[in-house]
Amino acid sequence: VNLCLLMEKLTGKTIKYNTKLLANRHKRVSNVTNALAIFEEEGIELVGIGAQDIVDGKEGLILGLLWTLIQKYQVTERDELFKWVNAILAEYGLKARNFSTSWKDGKGICAI
């Protein structure tokens, strides 16, 4: 759901996603698949990452995806991405100060 909300914020497009029974892996994968489809519509090339990778919490791939988003939606959108990241991290008592050293312990990426 968070990834779908982020893409809606960045692109202004509406994404169909489930908000109920997210303990169900199939629904989480479906939500991420819908968000990834928007990436492709926006011309964001996804190499070596799929919905299952995100749902499984593969840190390196997710960080690569975040970096791709930062590069695509620079300047004001980057600030929006940073606000979104910190809103998610706040739910876990965490805060990112930047997009580099704040991720070294892996806690932030796991929260996202």
ABEGO torsion letter per residue (X at the ends): XAAAAAAAAAAGBBBBBBABGAABAAAAAAAAAAAAAAAAAAGBBBBGBBAAAAAAGBAAAAAAAAAAAAAABBEAAAAAAAAAAAAAAAAAGBBBABABAAAAAGAAAAAX
